[in-house]
């Protein structure tokens, strides 16, 4: 979904009028993975508590280690409920199921650490690379969740999205 030169100019002018907002970039691949699985249609307090619990109780630093950890639990509703309890101290089994999908997807794309995730996000196109490809029966990555991942990886600035959407 490329912008025309006129649209880009309009966007740039609108963005130039905005104050600088918070810097949401994150340089931790595992945090970005967990945030993508947890922080949509969930209260920030709940997602933050889950990620905080994970950080206090687990020493996972890369996608490979996360895959090994997740594979210790069956990919069933009961196994995913146990996994959610183990990872986040909650019962968000459908998010654990979605996390499995994210791990497999990013591994296939070669995005296994923050550097390779940043590279992939910078060249990824929603329509071609994401749409209808990252979903379970309960969750999926839509356009805005993809853009939120791009913001966290530093591919775009949040104020650019807001200006483009007139928010």
Protein Blocks (a to p, Z undefined) as FASTA:
>chain_A
ZZdfklmmmmmmmmmmpccdddfbdcbfklmmmmmmmmgoiafklmmmmmmmmmmmpccf
bfklmmmmmmmpccbfklmmmmmmmmnopablklmmmmmmmmmmmmmnopabfklmmmmm
mmpcfklmmgopaccfkbccdfklmmmmmmmnopacfklmmmmnoZZ
